[in-house]
Amino acid sequence: MKRIIISKITHHHLWQGLLRGVLLAGIVLVNLNLVFAETLVWEDVLAEAEKKNPRIISADQSLKSAGLSYRNAFTNFLPQLSASAGWRKSSSITSFESFAEGGREDEEFNYGISGRLSVFSGFKNSSKLKQERAELKREEAEFKRTFSDTIYDLKVAFAQVLKAQKTISLSEEILKRRKENTQIVKLRYEAGREDKGAYLRSEADLYQTEYEFSKAERNLKTQQVKLLKEMGRDEFKVITVSGTFKVVPPERILSFQELLVENPDYLVARYGVDSAKYNLRYARGAFYPQISFSGSTSRSGPEWPLERARWNFGLSLSYPFFSGGKEIYDLKIARTDKVKSEEDFREIKQQILLGLEQSYNGLIDAVENVKVKEKYFVASEERAKISRVKYINGLISYQDWDTIENEFINSKKSLLEAEFNAFVAGAEWKRVLGKGE
């Protein structure tokens, strides 16, 4: 019976050795990858994303398009000019004799220039210009919002890689500690001072730590890919990041109203109201008469230099008094859009104020939580030192020692999580404010 038990234990330890050998190889491989990987700091990541991130590039192109549309609206105030030139050859038959002779041929050349200038368009031109200016301002705010959101995603991705790296380092520390603890329990078990359940539990904790380490390895690669995607890179490359989770607490804010008017979402909605207002004025322009000035000059003749000259100048007034009711419906649609934009603006202001309040309080909570976790970590570290010595000397039970050890290990994990959450809360606060960096 004793031989069978020894055989089982030997077989069990063989598998343990194999599994830990694979894990050790994984640790070495991870460390080698990190040593030879490209190391990036936040400034590097930000600079590359500003040049390569698709969302930033797309938003920039939209902004340029809005700027061109605004400039295009100025052309309605300029004269519309056109030039023409031509040549014509014809023949005519006036009698039987001329038919017999082949008819008479005429040849003529001409050239000229004409122009038209809108004098009064029912305020359509001025309304269109103001609307395009409002659209340009709105697009500038949209760009600011897109940029801010993208930088937030980039910061979170950067923080995730940093957290994954720290998690691997932490897992290595915990793994080393679990191995030492397992060895301590094993020695006490073999000496007959500890039960088998405690020994098996210590081994289970070791396996759990090994699993968490391998999981952290896989997570690191996932977060690296995500960061490269946010940077705008098309190909995967092993990278590491260098930085800290340090967060500066925000200054005390007595009122969020001043921050409200600088928020990109607020500006988008406000300029949306302006655009709808000028669009309504544009629609009303259809009910006014249209006045324009036109003129032309030309020369023609059978040979050069052309001798016949013509010119004309005039002022015209037109009033489309019926076109099937299209103008009436356009006006009603424009009025409806204006009312809708005003109500959207009112709702967005409420949402922004709520978002500012929540984000600000969330940041303060996260920063204060880090301080709390630091206190717990210091306390649990000291308790773990004392309890290990007591357990070795048989002064406390395995159950009590295991509880304190788990508390210490979990406190290290909780502190890392709290630091990460505070960093993300700081990034969210800047995002809500509409700041890039």
Stockholm file with secondary structure:
# STOCKHOLM 1.0

chainA/1-437         MKRIIISKITHHHLWQGLLRGVLLAGIVLVNLNLVFAETLVWEDVLAEAEKKNPRIISADQSLKSAGLSYRNAFTNFLPQLSASAGWRKSSSITSFESFAEGGREDEEFNYGISGRLSVFSGFKNSSKLKQERAELKREEAEFKRTFSDTIYDLKVAFAQVLKAQKTISLSEEILKRRKENTQIVKLRYEAGREDKGAYLRSEADLYQTEYEFSKAERNLKTQQVKLLKEMGRDEFKVITVSGTFKVVPPERILSFQELLVENPDYLVARYGVDSAKYNLRYARGAFYPQISFSGSTSRSGPEWPLERARWNFGLSLSYPFFSGGKEIYDLKIARTDKVKSEEDFREIKQQILLGLEQSYNGLIDAVENVKVKEKYFVASEERAKISRVKYINGLISYQDWDTIENEFINSKKSLLEAEFNAFVAGAEWKRVLGKGE
#=GR chainA/1-437 SS CHHHHHHHHHHHHHHHHHHHHHHHHHHHHHHHHHHHSEEEEHHHHHHHHHHHCHHHHHHHHHHHHHHHHHHHHGGGGSCEEEEEEEEEEEEECCSHHHHHTTCEEEEEEEEEEEEEEEEECTTHHHHHHHHHHHHHHHHHHHHHHHHHHHHHHHHHHHHHHHHHHHHHHHHHHHHHHHHHHHHHHHHHHHTTSSCHHHHHHHHHHHHHHHHHHHHHHHHHHHHHHHHHHHHTCSSCCCEEEECCCCCCCCCCCSCSHHHHTTCHHHHHHHHHHHHHHHHHHHHHGGGSCEEEEEEEEEEEESSSSCCEEEEEEEEEEECCCCSTTHHHHHHHHHHHHHHHHHHHHHHHHHHHHHHHHHHHHHHHHHHHHHHHHHHHHHHHHHHHHHHHHHHHTTSSCHHHHHHHHHHHHHHHHHHHHHHHHHHHHHHHHHHHHTCCC
#=GC SS_cons         CHHHHHHHHHHHHHHHHHHHHHHHHHHHHHHHHHHHSEEEEHHHHHHHHHHHCHHHHHHHHHHHHHHHHHHHHGGGGSCEEEEEEEEEEEEECCSHHHHHTTCEEEEEEEEEEEEEEEEECTTHHHHHHHHHHHHHHHHHHHHHHHHHHHHHHHHHHHHHHHHHHHHHHHHHHHHHHHHHHHHHHHHHHHTTSSCHHHHHHHHHHHHHHHHHHHHHHHHHHHHHHHHHHHHTCSSCCCEEEECCCCCCCCCCCSCSHHHHTTCHHHHHHHHHHHHHHHHHHHHHGGGSCEEEEEEEEEEEESSSSCCEEEEEEEEEEECCCCSTTHHHHHHHHHHHHHHHHHHHHHHHHHHHHHHHHHHHHHHHHHHHHHHHHHHHHHHHHHHHHHHHHHHHTTSSCHHHHHHHHHHHHHHHHHHHHHHHHHHHHHHHHHHHHTCCC
//
